[in-house]
Amino acid sequence: MAAEDAGADPGSVDPTRALDLLWGPAPQPSRGPRRGLTLDQVVRAAVEVADAEGLAALSMRRVAAQLGVGTTSLYTYVPGKTELFALMLDHIVGVGPLPHTLPGGWREQFEAWAREDWVEFRRHPWTIQLASMRLAPGPHQLAWFDSALRVLADTGLSEHDMAAVVGSVDGYVRGLARQAVDASEIEARTGVSDAAWDAAYEPHLVKYVDFSRYPMLLRVARADAFPTAESTFEFGLRRMLDGVEAFIAERAAR
């Protein structure tokens, strides 16, 4: 693979290379000096870089520097960034508990893993981008998906409906996490919080806008009722699972 996988489409590369790393035995360097590294150390170093500096800053050279080794020697462990991305994502997915091992019924289990995902997406914002790529699936990812389906195994839903529920909830969490992460990144980049931005614009906005034309917006604003990212997440999650619960009851009544 070309240096740093420049311009590589993760969906167009040889899938066997990533799958060998994800599912095969831990690779041993076949050339270059033996540094005593493990694949897990390489992945953890890459995660540290992405957490601290963002995915755009991640390169094989940067990871090598984090580990204190030469870039060339790093390629003896991981052939390129695409494979490293797959390893990083699977590593993070494996951090939390599997949904079906959590206490409670299906709804409590879904709520718990959705909240866990919400926390992890915000703790590691770069995972949102990786989750939308066509990366080779690893053992932790497949175990998570299988576990989420197991949660619904006794609900009476069809295989299609179970998969659709898992995909819908996962998509909801990921989408809302992306909004929250985007807002946080703008604040970090500009040094201006949303509250400070609103306070700066509001005195000028009223000169241009007749808010009597937007009575409901004015009503919500006067009530100071705009939700936070956290409260929006909780509200939407509960309403989504209300719908799933009603759907399960409807199917059971047939």
C-alpha positions as CSV (number, residue, x, y, z in Angstrom):
1,M,0.0,0.0,0.0
2,A,1.2,3.5,-0.8
3,A,2.7,5.5,2.1
4,E,0.0,6.6,4.5
5,D,-2.7,5.0,2.2
6,A,-3.0,8.3,0.5
7,G,-6.5,8.6,-1.1
8,A,-7.4,5.0,-0.4
9,D,-11.0,4.1,-0.3
10,P,-11.5,1.8,2.7
11,G,-14.2,0.0,0.7
12,S,-11.9,-0.8,-2.2
13,V,-8.8,-2.3,-0.6
14,D,-7.9,-6.0,-0.2
15,P,-10.2,-7.1,2.7
16,T,-8.1,-10.1,3.6
17,R,-5.3,-8.0,5.1
18,A,-7.5,-6.4,7.7
19,L,-9.4,-9.6,8.4
20,D,-6.1,-11.5,9.0
21,L,-5.2,-8.9,11.6
22,L,-8.7,-8.8,13.2
23,W,-9.3,-12.5,13.3
24,G,-6.0,-14.3,12.8
25,P,-3.2,-14.9,15.3
26,A,-1.2,-11.9,16.5
27,P,1.3,-11.2,13.7
28,Q,5.0,-11.4,14.2
29,P,7.2,-9.0,12.3
30,S,8.9,-10.7,9.4
31,R,11.5,-8.1,8.7
32,G,13.2,-5.2,10.4
33,P,14.4,-4.9,14.0
34,R,12.3,-6.6,16.7
35,R,11.1,-3.8,19.0
36,G,9.0,-6.1,21.3
37,L,5.8,-4.4,20.2
38,T,2.4,-6.1,20.1
39,L,-0.5,-5.4,17.8
40,D,-2.5,-4.3,20.8
41,Q,0.2,-1.7,21.7
42,V,0.1,-0.3,18.1
43,V,-3.7,0.0,18.2
44,R,-3.8,1.6,21.7
45,A,-1.2,4.1,20.5
46,A,-3.3,5.0,17.5
47,V,-6.3,5.4,19.7
48,E,-4.3,7.8,22.0
49,V,-3.3,9.9,19.0
50,A,-6.9,10.0,17.6
51,D,-8.3,10.9,21.0
52,A,-5.8,13.7,21.6
53,E,-5.4,15.1,18.1
54,G,-8.3,13.9,16.0
55,L,-8.5,11.5,13.1
56,A,-7.0,14.0,10.6
57,A,-3.7,14.0,12.5
58,L,-3.5,10.2,12.5
59,S,-0.7,8.8,10.3
60,M,1.5,5.8,10.4
61,R,4.4,8.2,11.1
62,R,2.6,9.9,14.0
63,V,1.7,6.5,15.5
64,A,5.3,5.3,15.1
65,A,6.4,8.5,17.0
66,Q,4.0,7.8,19.7
67,L,5.5,4.4,20.2
68,G,9.1,5.6,19.8
69,V,9.8,3.4,16.7
70,G,10.6,4.0,13.1
71,T,7.7,4.3,10.6
72,T,9.1,1.5,8.5
73,S,9.1,-0.9,11.4
74,L,5.4,-0.1,12.2
75,Y,4.4,-1.4,8.7
76,T,5.6,-4.8,9.8
77,Y,2.7,-4.9,12.2
78,V,0.0,-3.1,10.3
79,P,0.2,-2.6,6.5
80,G,-1.6,0.7,6.3
81,K,-4.1,3.2,7.8
82,T,-7.2,1.4,6.5
83,E,-6.3,-1.7,8.4
84,L,-5.4,0.4,11.4
85,F,-8.8,2.1,11.3
86,A,-10.6,-1.3,11.4
87,L,-8.5,-2.4,14.4
88,M,-9.1,0.9,16.2
89,L,-12.9,0.7,15.8
90,D,-13.1,-2.9,16.8
91,H,-11.0,-2.1,19.9
92,I,-13.4,0.6,21.0
93,V,-16.4,-1.5,20.4
94,G,-14.9,-4.1,22.7
95,V,-14.6,-1.7,25.6
96,G,-18.2,-1.9,26.8
97,P,-20.4,-4.8,28.0
98,L,-22.4,-6.8,25.5
99,P,-26.1,-5.8,25.5
100,H,-27.5,-9.2,26.4
101,T,-25.3,-9.4,29.5
102,L,-26.8,-6.3,31.0
103,P,-29.5,-6.5,33.7
104,G,-33.2,-6.2,33.1
105,G,-35.5,-6.9,30.2
106,W,-35.0,-6.0,26.5
107,R,-35.9,-2.4,27.0
108,E,-33.6,-1.8,30.0
109,Q,-30.8,-3.6,28.1
110,F,-31.3,-1.5,25.0
111,E,-31.4,1.7,27.0
112,A,-28.1,0.7,28.8
113,W,-26.2,-0.1,25.6
114,A,-27.5,3.0,23.8
115,R,-26.3,5.2,26.7
116,E,-22.9,3.3,26.6
117,D,-22.6,4.0,22.9
118,W,-23.6,7.7,23.4
119,V,-20.8,8.0,26.0
120,E,-18.2,6.2,23.8
121,F,-19.0,8.2,20.7
122,R,-18.5,11.4,22.6
123,R,-15.4,10.1,24.4
124,H,-13.9,9.0,21.1
125,P,-15.5,11.4,18.5
126,W,-13.4,9.9,15.6
127,T,-15.3,6.6,16.0
128,I,-18.4,8.2,14.4
129,Q,-16.4,8.8,11.2
130,L,-14.9,5.3,11.2
131,A,-18.4,3.7,11.9
132,S,-19.6,5.2,8.6
133,M,-16.7,3.7,6.6
134,R,-16.7,0.4,4.9
135,L,-14.2,-1.3,7.2
136,A,-13.6,-5.0,7.7
137,P,-15.8,-6.2,10.7
138,G,-13.9,-7.5,13.7
139,P,-14.8,-9.9,16.4
140,H,-16.0,-7.3,18.9
141,Q,-18.3,-5.7,16.3
142,L,-19.9,-9.0,15.3
143,A,-20.2,-10.0,19.0
144,W,-21.9,-6.7,19.7
145,F,-24.4,-7.0,16.8
146,D,-25.2,-10.6,17.7
147,S,-25.7,-9.6,21.4
148,A,-28.0,-6.8,20.5
149,L,-30.1,-9.2,18.4
150,R,-30.1,-11.7,21.3
151,V,-31.8,-9.0,23.4
152,L,-34.8,-9.2,21.1
153,A,-34.8,-12.9,20.6
154,D,-37.8,-13.6,22.8
155,T,-39.9,-10.6,21.8
156,G,-41.7,-12.4,18.9
157,L,-40.2,-10.1,16.3
158,S,-39.1,-11.5,12.9
159,E,-35.4,-11.6,12.0
160,H,-35.9,-8.6,9.7
161,D,-37.7,-6.6,12.4
162,M,-35.0,-7.4,15.0
163,A,-32.2,-6.3,12.7
164,A,-34.2,-3.1,11.8
165,V,-34.7,-2.2,15.5
166,V,-31.0,-2.6,16.2
167,G,-30.1,-0.6,13.2
168,S,-32.6,2.1,14.0
169,V,-31.5,2.6,17.6
170,D,-27.8,2.5,16.7
171,G,-28.4,5.0,13.9
172,Y,-30.3,7.3,16.2
173,V,-27.4,7.3,18.8
174,R,-24.8,7.8,16.2
175,G,-26.6,10.6,14.4
176,L,-27.3,12.6,17.6
177,A,-23.8,12.0,18.9
178,R,-22.5,13.4,15.6
179,Q,-24.5,16.6,16.2
180,A,-23.1,16.9,19.8
181,V,-19.6,16.2,18.6
182,D,-19.8,18.8,15.8
183,A,-21.0,21.4,18.4
184,S,-18.1,20.6,20.7
185,E,-15.6,20.7,18.0
186,I,-16.8,24.2,16.8
187,E,-16.5,25.4,20.4
188,A,-13.0,24.0,20.8
189,R,-11.9,25.4,17.4
190,T,-13.3,28.9,18.0
191,G,-13.1,29.2,21.8
192,V,-16.7,30.4,21.8
193,S,-19.4,28.4,23.5
194,D,-23.0,28.1,22.1
195,A,-24.2,30.3,25.0
196,A,-21.6,33.0,24.2
197,W,-22.4,32.9,20.5
198,D,-26.1,33.3,21.2
199,A,-25.5,36.1,23.6
200,A,-23.4,37.9,21.0
201,Y,-25.9,37.6,18.2
202,E,-29.2,38.0,20.0
203,P,-29.0,41.8,20.5
204,H,-28.4,42.3,16.7
205,L,-30.9,39.6,15.6
206,V,-33.8,41.4,17.2
207,K,-33.1,44.4,14.9
208,Y,-33.8,42.2,11.8
209,V,-36.4,39.7,13.0
210,D,-40.0,40.3,13.9
211,F,-40.4,37.4,16.4
212,S,-44.2,37.8,16.5
213,R,-44.1,36.0,13.2
214,Y,-42.8,33.0,15.0
215,P,-45.1,32.6,18.0
216,M,-44.2,29.1,19.0
217,L,-40.5,29.7,18.7
218,L,-40.9,32.8,20.9
219,R,-43.0,30.8,23.4
220,V,-40.3,28.1,23.7
221,A,-37.5,30.7,24.0
222,R,-39.3,32.7,26.7
223,A,-39.8,29.4,28.6
224,D,-36.1,28.7,28.2
225,A,-37.2,25.3,27.1
226,F,-34.6,24.4,24.5
227,P,-33.2,21.0,25.5
228,T,-29.5,20.2,26.0
229,A,-27.8,17.5,24.0
230,E,-28.2,15.1,26.9
231,S,-31.9,15.7,27.5
232,T,-32.6,15.5,23.7
233,F,-30.8,12.1,23.6
234,E,-32.7,10.7,26.6
235,F,-36.1,12.0,25.3
236,G,-35.6,10.6,21.8
237,L,-34.3,7.3,23.1
238,R,-37.3,6.8,25.3
239,R,-39.8,7.7,22.6
240,M,-38.1,5.4,20.1
241,L,-38.2,2.5,22.5
242,D,-41.9,3.4,23.3
243,G,-42.5,2.8,19.6
244,V,-40.6,-0.5,19.6
245,E,-42.5,-1.6,22.7
246,A,-45.8,-0.8,21.1
247,F,-44.8,-2.6,17.9
248,I,-43.9,-5.7,19.9
249,A,-47.2,-5.6,21.7
250,E,-49.0,-5.2,18.4
251,R,-47.3,-8.2,16.9
252,A,-48.0,-10.3,20.1
253,A,-51.7,-9.5,19.8
254,R,-52.1,-10.9,16.3
